[in-house]
Amino acid sequence: MKLFKDITLLKKILFNLILPVGLVALLFSCGNKARAYPIEPDPLGSGNVKWAETQMPDGWTKVANEDGATLGYSKNSGLALIQVDGYAFKDLNRNNLLDQFEDWRQDFETRAKTMVDDISIRQMMGMKMNPFGSWTVSADTLDIVIKSSLGLGYRQLRAPRGGRDDARTKVNWNNMVQEYIEALDTFACIPAVWIDDPRSGDVSNWPSNLGLAATFDPEIGAQYGRMMSEEWRAMGISMQVATQMDLATEPRWKRIPGTFGEDPALSMDMARAVINGWQSTYDEEGNDLGWGKHSVNNQMKHFPGDGAAEGGRESHTRDGAYNVFPGGQFFTHTLPFIACMDLPGKTKAVTAAMTNYSIGIEADGSPVGGDRLGTSYNPYKINQLLREKYDWDGYILTDFGILTSKNYGVEDLTLAERLLATLESGCDAFGGEGGEGQKDIDLAMEAYEHGVAKLGEPAMMEIMKKSTERILRTHFNIGIVDNPYLNLEVTETVANSTEHNDAGHQAHIKSIVMLKNSDGIIRKASAESVKPRVYIPRVFVPATGGFRRTPASANPGFDLEIAGEYYDLLTDGLAETYTGPADSEGNPTLSEEDILRASEEEIAKCDFAIVRISNPKNGNPTFTESRGMRDTEQLSINVEEERKTFKYLPISLQYRPYTANSEFVRKESLGGDMIGVIENDTMQLIKENRSYFGKTGIIKNESHLDLVLKTAAAVEKVIVVLDMSNPMVFSEFESEVDAILVGFGGNRAGTLPDKAFLEVIAGQVEPSGLLPLQMPANMETVERQFEDVPRDMKCHVDSDGNTYDFAFGLNWSGVIKDNRTEKY
């Protein structure tokens, strides 16, 4: 007989032996004493029945309890109902007793805590796996990969990707997975939780976090969270690998679009509002009900903040492994996380977190907390700071790939020792691990045995139980354990609804920042009988390499059909034959020379031009999502060999070539690996120098500047529309144009929707957004600022005398001054 059945059978035998004694004791106890678990059930359907079953069109059975939980299960799985006090419960461990964790009348913390005792160490390790799914999603069947994963105890699974699978496929897939879990008799029945990063394609379109921040209105962030959580739960997704709340104090850092900007106060307010909206369920009147059917657990990330990246280098690769704190602001970066531990709603606190990859370095070169370790391995950052000092006991998932390419500070440990180190430091689950199935479970069990040998079995068991309990809370609090099944009608009508997209569109409009508006070229619309003649040039975007490869493109800045609703349009043509480098099949690709520009005479006849460009894009070999130190096809397998050839270059925020040779460029980096060097026949450790002094950065889209300047020379009035992901140096073109609008993109949906920009340009909507970031006067001030200090740059002053500082923005009347600018 299987181990699980042995455990539950033993419990039932013991229960029957002590039952008579228990009944006698009960007769002599006070009437209101809590009942002891497990509880012997009544026959199904006996007495005062307070539940009813309904067979659902999607193949599962709904059980409605009077004034209680709604259950969902499959009659084909073998999972049975039991009845106590007239109510129905699911017999999750098949012992025909009501255990405390099966009783939906108990709070979710109690249920999670008591269920841990019914789970084996091996199943606990399965629950800690968090792989990107390599299974094939189907509406009709489960493949061997997903069945094997479920059989190993995997319960935190990547949701089917947005835009790829239709609603029926998602519903059937979820319901088949949950039914398969119910049929497994080796484990206690713990339904799968689907997790995902912010989605696009099958959900409503909202601004990025940075765009939400540009509204300076936390209520818009709360509305986003409320609506998006409804959509996610309609598709069965109940854990978001977000919300990102790193402080964007380093303007060159690549991940700024996912943040709420650089200001601690604004970031704290936005993060709390967004997560509160995601986690609470609301009734039709907007009342907060706490945890419920629309609730989605959120992982605040990347604790303790990853925005103080030295020189702006990103920590997904070894060249970006260090966050630095020359201004002594390490604890400032934890403020948004602390804020989310005290939510205004009934869910009270954020339930989960994700660590960053980085090693923190103080101004004197010493590591934050004393250990030169990435956060997932760092007991100071997690156990001492997050768990003890901040008294937060939520679920922590490591960021992905820390065992291999992001193993900063533990390179000399074995894989099993690294797994153990994450558990000892206070993490609960392994991001990205589990893709090799049984092999990964065996590795995790090896880590457990190392822990027993190192700490003793009681201490290691306590770590395992506590970390598993934290994971289980995120299953119980949202009701998935009671009902994990989906309804196709709900999925089709809630996700990506017109109502939610309309709300998202209004949020997009409110996120647009008008930086310049000379002579009121953008103004309230008037009744015009003739459409203005407007030139919208094609914009060349070169091919990208790395993790997400895209071909070169040369599209007009706006969809011409949408723009044609507002203007009489002129644009450029394209050559029939391309002249760019050959692709993998030998065919020529698009080059910038293949754009056939409109003539200067045609352009000059236009009332104005709208040029849509992106901020300067870094082309340095610094960001490749897990392929070592450089933008190559192969995983770096020899760090020391890579180190010999890798060149650190400055990340530039201007289009024209930038050479980092000012007095403010560090000649000695703060961060750097400790390298063994032999001196006088003695091995010594010295810090690697990652300075880029005297080097010139690589910018991929310098042609965007050329396009603006060329257009400005050909037409009297120019409006520049910027899709912005980072601060930038405006002095290269600002004085040559008449108006500048900035948008910060959609959430995983790329750039801001065309229609939002065009409604503002056409004067149908007054702009109201404010800058959530400073715009530097030049690269010298970028080098002079400290990576960890908010709002410490000299800002650009434009030809109209306005300073592009944090919280600056224009409306039709001029500089915006309202309660938002007063508060922040």
Residue pairs with C-beta under 8 A, 6 or more apart in sequence:
1 9
2 185
2 186
3 120
3 186
4 93
4 120
4 185
4 186
4 187
4 188
5 94
5 185
7 118
8 93
8 94
8 95
8 118
9 95
11 38
11 95
11 97
12 95
12 96
12 97
15 38
15 40
15 97
19 40
22 36
26 33
37 98
37 99
37 100
37 103
37 114
38 95
38 97
38 98
38 99
38 100
39 84
39 97
39 98
39 103
40 97
40 98
41 82
41 83
41 84
41 89
41 96
41 97
41 98
42 83
42 84
42 85
42 86
43 83
44 81
44 82
44 83
45 83
46 83
47 86
48 86
49 83
49 86
50 65
50 66
50 68
50 85
50 86
50 87
51 63
51 64
51 65
51 66
51 68
51 83
51 86
51 87
51 88
52 63
52 64
53 61
53 62
53 63
54 61
54 62
54 63
54 64
55 61
55 62
56 62
56 485
56 487
57 487
57 488
58 171
58 172
58 175
58 485
58 486
58 487
58 488
59 74
59 175
60 72
60 73
60 74
60 175
60 178
60 179
60 485
61 72
61 73
61 74
61 75
62 70
62 71
62 72
62 483
62 485
63 70
63 71
63 72
63 73
63 81
63 88
64 70
65 71
65 87
65 88
65 104
66 87
68 87
68 104
68 105
69 104
69 479
69 482
69 483
70 482
70 483
71 81
71 88
71 89
71 90
71 104
71 482
71 483
72 178
72 482
72 483
72 484
72 485
73 79
73 81
73 90
73 182
73 485
74 175
74 178
74 179
74 182
74 485
76 179
76 183
77 179
77 180
77 182
77 183
78 94
78 182
78 183
78 185
79 90
79 91
79 92
79 94
79 182
79 183
79 189
80 90
80 91
80 94
80 96
81 88
81 89
81 90
81 91
82 88
82 89
82 90
82 91
82 96
82 97
82 98
82 102
83 89
84 98
84 103
87 105
89 98
89 102
89 103
89 104
90 102
90 189
90 481
90 482
91 97
91 98
91 102
92 99
92 101
92 102
92 188
92 189
92 190
92 481
93 99
93 102
93 118
93 188
93 189
94 185
94 189
99 114
99 115
99 118
100 106
100 110
100 111
100 114
101 110
101 111
101 112
101 114
101 115
101 118
101 476
102 111
103 111
104 482
108 291
108 473
108 476
108 477
109 473
111 472
111 476
111 481
112 469
112 470
112 472
112 473
112 475
112 476
113 469
115 188
115 190
115 472
116 124
116 465
116 468
116 469
116 472
117 465
118 188
119 127
119 187
119 188
119 190
119 468
120 187
121 445
121 448
121 461
121 464
122 153
122 441
122 445
123 153
123 187
123 188
124 153
124 464
124 465
124 467
124 468
125 153
125 441
125 444
125 445
125 448
126 152
126 153
126 154
126 155
126 434
126 441
127 153
127 154
127 155
127 156
127 190
127 429
127 468
127 471
127 472
128 428
128 429
128 430
128 433
128 444
128 467
128 468
128 471
129 152
129 153
129 154
129 156
129 429
129 430
129 433
129 434
129 440
129 441
129 444
130 156
130 195
130 397
130 400
130 429
130 430
130 431
130 432
130 433
130 434
131 149
131 154
131 158
131 432
131 433
131 434
131 435
132 158
132 400
132 432
132 435
133 145
133 146
133 149
133 157
133 158
134 145
134 435
135 142
135 143
135 145
135 146
135 149
136 143
136 145
137 160
137 164
137 165
137 169
137 170
137 173
138 169
138 172
138 173
139 168
139 169
139 172
139 173
140 172
141 176
142 176
142 177
142 180
146 177
147 180
148 437
148 438
149 157
149 434
149 437
150 177
150 180
150 181
150 184
150 192
151 184
151 186
152 434
152 437
152 438
152 441
153 187
153 441
154 192
154 434
155 181
155 190
155 191
155 192
155 193
155 471
155 475
156 192
156 193
156 195
156 239
156 429
156 471
157 177
157 192
157 193
157 194
157 195
158 194
158 195
158 196
159 194
159 195
159 196
159 235
159 236
159 237
160 169
160 170
160 173
161 199
161 201
162 196
162 199
162 200
162 201
162 202
162 203
162 748
163 200
163 201
163 202
164 201
165 173
167 235
167 488
167 491
167 492
167 495
168 488
170 235
170 236
170 486
170 491
171 236
171 486
171 487
171 488
171 491
174 192
174 194
174 236
174 484
174 485
174 486
175 485
175 486
177 192
178 191
178 192
178 484
178 485
181 189
181 190
181 191
181 192
182 189
190 472
190 475
190 481
191 475
191 480
191 481
191 484
192 484
193 238
193 239
193 474
193 475
193 480
194 235
194 236
194 237
194 238
194 239
195 237
195 238
195 239
195 240
195 241
196 232
196 237
196 239
196 240
196 241
197 240
197 241
197 242
197 748
198 240
198 242
198 747
198 748
199 232
199 237
199 748
200 746
200 747
200 748
200 749
200 750
201 749
202 235
202 495
202 496
203 228
203 231
203 232
203 495
203 496
203 500
204 227
204 228
204 231
204 496
204 497
204 500
204 501
204 503
204 504
205 501
205 504
205 505
205 508
205 746
205 747
205 749
205 753
206 212
206 224
206 228
206 504
206 507
206 508
206 746
206 747
207 214
207 215
207 224
207 504
207 507
207 508
207 511
207 744
207 745
207 746
207 747
207 752
208 257
208 258
208 744
208 745
208 746
208 747
209 243
209 244
209 245
209 257
209 258
209 259
209 260
209 270
209 274
209 747
210 248
210 256
210 257
210 258
210 259
210 260
210 261
210 725
210 744
210 745
210 772
210 773
211 507
211 508
211 511
211 743
211 744
211 745
211 746
211 747
211 752
212 220
212 221
212 224
212 260
212 270
212 274
212 507
212 511
213 259
213 260
213 261
213 266
213 267
213 270
213 744
213 772
214 261
214 510
214 511
214 512
214 513
214 744
214 769
214 770
214 771
214 772
215 221
215 507
215 510
215 511
215 768
215 769
215 770
216 266
216 769
216 770
216 772
216 807
216 820
216 821
216 824
217 510
217 820
218 269
218 270
218 272
218 273
218 274
219 273
220 507
220 510
221 270
221 273
221 274
221 277
222 273
222 274
222 276
222 277
223 277
223 503
223 507
224 274
224 277
224 504
224 507
225 273
225 274
225 275
225 276
225 277
225 278
225 279
226 277
226 278
226 280
226 282
226 294
227 500
227 503
227 504
228 277
228 278
228 296
228 500
229 277
229 278
229 279
229 281
229 294
229 295
229 296
230 294
230 494
230 500
231 494
231 495
231 496
231 497
231 500
232 238
232 240
232 296
233 293
233 294
233 295
233 296
233 478
234 486
234 490
234 491
234 493
234 494
234 495
235 486
235 491
235 495
236 484
236 486
236 491
237 296
238 295
238 296
238 297
238 474
238 478
238 480
239 296
239 297
239 298
239 299
239 352
239 474
240 278
240 296
240 297
240 298
240 299
241 299
241 301
241 354
241 397
242 258
242 298
242 299
242 301
243 271
243 274
243 275
243 278
243 298
243 299
243 300
243 301
244 255
244 258
244 259
244 301
244 302
245 259
245 260
245 267
245 271
245 300
245 301
245 305
245 336
245 337
245 340
246 255
246 258
246 259
246 301
246 302
246 305
246 306
246 307
246 333
246 336
246 356
247 259
247 261
247 262
247 263
247 264
247 267
247 305
247 307
247 308
247 332
247 333
247 335
247 336
247 790
248 256
248 259
248 261
248 262
248 307
248 772
248 773
249 262
249 307
249 308
249 329
249 333
249 786
249 787
249 788
249 789
249 790
250 307
250 308
250 309
250 312
250 787
250 788
251 262
251 312
251 653
251 726
251 727
251 773
251 774
251 776
251 782
251 785
251 793
252 309
252 311
252 312
252 618
252 651
252 652
252 653
252 726
252 782
253 307
253 309
253 312
253 314
253 726
254 312
254 314
254 618
254 622
254 623
254 725
254 726
255 306
255 307
255 314
256 307
256 725
256 726
256 727
256 773
257 725
257 744
257 745
259 267
259 307
260 266
260 267
260 270
260 271
260 336
260 772
261 267
261 772
261 773
261 806
262 307
262 772
262 773
262 774
262 790
262 791
262 806
263 772
263 790
263 791
263 806
263 824
264 332
264 335
264 336
264 790
265 823
265 824
266 772
266 824
267 335
267 336
268 335
268 336
268 339
269 339
271 300
271 336
271 339
271 340
272 339
272 340
272 342
272 343
272 344
275 298
275 300
275 340
275 343
275 350
276 343
276 344
276 345
276 347
278 295
278 296
278 298
279 291
279 295
279 296
279 297
279 298
279 343
279 345
279 347
279 350
279 351
280 288
280 289
280 290
280 291
280 292
280 294
280 295
280 345
280 346
280 347
281 288
281 289
281 290
281 291
281 292
281 293
281 294
281 295
282 288
282 289
282 294
283 289
288 345
288 346
289 346
290 345
290 346
290 347
291 346
291 347
291 477
291 478
291 479
292 478
292 479
293 479
295 347
295 477
295 478
295 479
296 478
297 351
297 352
297 395
297 474
297 477
297 478
298 350
298 351
298 352
299 352
299 353
299 354
299 395
299 397
300 336
300 337
300 340
300 350
300 352
300 353
300 354
301 353
301 354
301 355
301 356
301 399
302 354
302 355
302 356
302 357
302 375
302 399
303 334
303 337
303 353
303 354
303 355
303 356
303 375
303 381
303 382
303 386
303 396
304 330
304 333
304 334
304 337
304 356
304 360
304 375
304 381
304 385
304 386
305 323
305 333
305 334
305 336
305 337
305 356
306 315
306 323
306 356
306 357
306 358
307 323
307 333
308 323
308 324
308 325
308 329
308 330
308 333
308 360
308 787
308 788
309 315
309 320
309 322
309 323
309 324
309 358
309 787
310 320
310 322
310 323
310 324
310 361
310 669
310 670
310 671
310 690
310 787
311 648
311 650
311 651
311 669
311 690
311 692
311 787
312 651
312 787
313 319
313 320
313 622
313 651
314 320
314 622
314 623
315 321
315 322
315 323
315 356
315 357
315 358
315 406
316 357
316 406
316 623
316 624
316 625
316 626
317 405
317 622
317 623
317 624
317 627
317 628
317 629
318 405
318 406
318 408
318 628
318 629
318 636
318 639
318 642
318 673
319 622
319 629
319 646
319 648
319 690
320 358
320 622
320 623
321 357
321 358
321 359
321 374
321 406
321 408
321 671
321 673
322 358
322 359
322 360
322 361
322 669
322 670
322 671
322 672
322 690
323 356
323 358
323 359
323 360
323 361
323 671
323 787
323 788
324 360
324 361
324 363
324 670
324 671
324 787
324 788
325 360
325 361
325 362
325 363
325 368
325 787
325 788
326 363
326 670
326 786
326 787
326 788
326 789
327 363
327 786
327 787
327 788
327 789
327 792
328 362
328 363
328 788
329 786
329 788
329 789
329 790
330 360
330 362
330 368
330 788
332 788
332 790
333 788
334 385
334 390
337 353
337 386
337 390
338 390
340 349
340 350
341 349
341 350
341 390
341 391
341 392
342 348
342 349
343 349
343 350
347 477
349 392
349 394
350 394
351 394
351 395
351 473
351 474
351 477
352 394
352 395
352 396
352 397
352 474
353 386
353 392
353 394
353 395
353 396
353 397
354 396
354 397
354 398
354 399
354 431
355 374
355 375
355 376
355 381
355 382
355 396
355 397
355 398
355 399
355 427
356 374
356 375
356 399
357 374
357 375
357 376
357 399
357 402
357 406
357 408
358 374
358 375
358 408
359 367
359 368
359 372
359 373
359 374
359 408
359 409
359 671
360 367
360 368
360 369
360 375
360 381
361 367
361 368
361 670
361 671
362 368
363 670
365 670
365 687
367 373
368 380
368 381
369 378
369 380
369 381
369 384
369 385
370 380
371 378
371 379
371 380
371 409
372 409
372 674
373 408
373 409
373 410
374 402
374 406
374 407
374 408
374 409
374 410
375 381
375 382
376 382
376 398
376 399
376 402
376 422
376 425
376 427
377 402
377 408
377 409
377 410
377 418
377 421
377 422
377 425
378 409
378 425
379 424
379 425
379 426
381 425
382 396
382 425
382 426
382 427
383 425
383 426
386 392
386 396
386 426
387 393
387 426
393 470
394 470
394 473
395 428
395 429
395 470
395 471
395 473
395 474
396 426
396 427
396 428
396 429
396 470
397 427
397 428
397 429
397 430
397 431
398 422
398 427
398 429
398 430
398 431
399 406
399 431
400 431
400 432
401 431
401 432
401 626
402 418
402 422
402 430
402 431
402 432
403 415
403 418
403 419
403 430
403 433
404 626
404 635
405 626
405 627
405 628
405 635
405 636
406 626
407 413
407 418
410 417
410 418
410 421
411 639
413 421
415 443
416 443
416 444
416 446
416 447
416 450
417 447
417 450
419 430
419 433
419 443
419 444
419 447
420 447
420 448
420 450
420 451
420 454
422 430
423 447
423 451
423 463
423 464
423 467
424 451
424 455
424 463
427 467
428 467
428 468
428 470
428 471
429 467
429 471
430 444
433 440
434 440
448 460
448 464
451 459
451 460
451 463
452 460
454 460
455 463
475 481
505 753
505 755
505 756
508 743
508 746
508 752
508 753
508 756
509 756
509 759
509 760
509 765
510 768
510 769
511 743
511 744
511 752
511 769
512 741
512 742
512 743
512 752
512 756
512 757
512 760
512 767
512 769
513 741
513 742
513 743
513 767
513 769
513 770
513 771
513 808
513 809
514 522
514 739
514 740
514 741
514 742
514 760
514 767
514 769
514 809
514 810
514 811
515 730
515 740
515 741
515 742
515 771
515 775
515 798
515 802
515 804
515 808
515 809
515 810
516 734
516 737
516 738
516 739
516 740
516 798
516 800
516 802
516 810
517 738
517 739
517 810
517 812
518 738
518 739
518 799
518 800
519 738
520 812
521 608
521 717
521 719
521 738
521 739
522 719
522 739
522 741
522 760
522 761
522 763
522 767
522 812
523 763
523 812
524 763
524 766
524 812
525 762
525 763
525 764
526 763
530 568
531 566
531 567
531 568
532 567
532 568
532 607
532 608
533 567
533 568
533 570
533 605
533 606
533 607
534 563
534 567
534 568
534 569
534 570
534 606
534 607
534 608
534 609
534 610
535 569
535 570
535 571
535 598
535 602
535 603
535 606
535 608
535 609
535 610
535 711
535 715
536 556
536 557
536 558
536 560
536 563
536 569
536 570
536 571
536 609
536 610
536 611
536 612
537 556
537 557
537 571
537 572
537 597
537 598
537 609
537 611
537 707
537 711
538 554
538 555
538 556
538 557
538 571
538 572
538 574
538 595
538 597
539 554
539 555
539 556
539 557
539 611
539 612
539 613
539 704
539 707
540 552
540 553
540 554
540 592
540 595
540 703
540 707
541 552
541 553
541 554
541 614
541 701
542 552
542 700
542 701
543 549
543 550
543 551
543 552
543 589
544 550
544 700
545 631
546 623
546 624
546 625
546 627
546 631
547 624
547 625
547 626
547 627
548 625
551 583
551 589
551 590
552 580
552 589
552 590
552 591
553 590
554 574
554 590
554 592
554 594
554 595
556 563
556 571
556 572
557 610
557 611
557 612
557 613
557 721
558 610
558 612
558 754
558 757
558 758
559 754
560 569
560 571
562 754
562 755
562 758
563 569
563 610
563 754
563 758
565 758
566 758
566 761
566 762
570 598
570 602
570 603
570 606
571 598
572 595
572 596
572 597
572 598
573 595
573 596
573 598
574 594
574 595
574 596
575 594
575 595
575 596
577 588
578 587
578 588
578 589
578 590
578 591
578 594
579 588
579 591
579 593
579 594
580 588
580 589
580 590
580 591
580 594
581 588
581 589
581 591
582 588
582 589
583 589
592 703
600 714
603 609
603 711
603 714
603 715
604 714
604 715
604 716
606 715
607 717
608 715
608 716
608 717
608 718
608 719
608 738
609 711
609 714
609 715
609 717
609 718
609 719
610 718
610 719
610 721
610 761
611 707
611 708
611 711
611 718
611 719
611 720
611 721
611 737
612 720
612 721
612 722
612 723
612 757
613 701
613 704
613 705
613 707
613 708
613 720
613 721
613 722
613 723
614 701
614 704
614 722
614 723
614 724
614 725
615 653
615 722
615 723
615 724
615 725
615 726
615 727
615 728
616 652
616 653
616 654
616 655
616 699
616 701
616 702
616 704
616 726
616 728
616 729
617 699
617 700
617 701
618 651
618 652
618 697
618 698
618 699
618 700
619 697
619 698
619 699
619 700
620 649
620 650
620 651
620 697
620 698
621 629
621 630
621 631
621 646
621 649
622 649
622 651
624 630
624 631
624 632
626 635
627 633
627 634
627 635
627 636
628 634
628 635
628 636
628 637
628 642
629 636
629 639
629 642
629 643
629 646
630 636
630 642
630 646
636 642
643 673
643 675
643 688
647 695
648 669
648 690
648 691
648 692
648 695
649 692
649 695
649 696
649 697
649 698
650 658
650 659
650 660
650 665
650 692
650 695
650 696
650 697
651 697
652 658
652 697
652 699
652 779
653 726
653 727
653 728
653 729
653 776
653 779
653 782
654 699
654 728
654 729
654 732
654 778
654 779
655 699
655 701
655 702
655 704
655 705
655 732
656 699
656 702
656 705
656 732
657 696
657 697
657 699
657 702
658 696
658 697
658 699
658 779
659 694
659 695
659 696
660 692
660 693
660 694
660 695
660 696
660 697
660 779
660 783
661 693
661 694
662 779
662 780
662 783
664 780
664 783
664 784
665 691
665 692
665 693
665 783
666 691
666 693
667 691
667 693
668 689
668 691
669 688
669 689
669 690
669 691
671 690
672 687
672 688
672 689
672 690
673 687
673 688
674 685
674 686
674 687
674 688
675 685
675 686
675 687
675 688
676 683
676 684
676 685
677 683
677 684
677 685
677 686
678 684
705 732
705 733
708 718
708 720
708 733
708 736
708 737
709 733
709 736
711 718
712 718
712 733
712 736
712 737
717 738
718 736
718 737
718 738
718 739
719 737
719 738
719 739
719 740
719 741
719 761
720 733
720 737
720 739
720 740
720 741
721 740
721 741
721 743
721 757
721 761
722 728
722 740
722 741
722 742
722 743
723 743
723 745
723 751
723 752
724 742
724 743
724 744
724 745
725 744
725 745
727 773
727 774
727 775
727 776
727 793
728 775
728 776
729 775
729 776
729 777
729 778
729 779
729 796
730 740
730 775
730 796
730 798
730 804
731 777
731 778
731 796
734 740
734 796
734 798
734 799
735 798
735 799
741 757
741 760
741 761
741 767
742 769
742 771
743 751
743 752
743 756
743 757
744 752
744 772
745 751
745 752
746 752
746 753
759 765
760 766
760 767
766 811
766 812
767 809
767 810
767 811
767 812
768 809
768 811
768 816
769 809
770 807
770 808
770 809
770 816
770 820
770 821
771 804
771 805
771 806
771 807
771 808
771 809
772 806
773 806
774 791
774 793
774 795
774 804
774 805
774 806
775 795
775 796
775 804
775 805
776 782
776 785
776 793
776 794
776 795
776 796
777 793
777 794
777 795
777 796
777 797
778 794
781 793
781 794
782 793
784 793
784 794
785 792
785 793
786 792
791 805
791 806
795 803
795 804
795 805
796 803
796 804
797 803
797 804
798 804
802 808
802 810
802 815
806 824
807 820
807 821
807 824
808 815
808 816
809 815
809 816
810 816
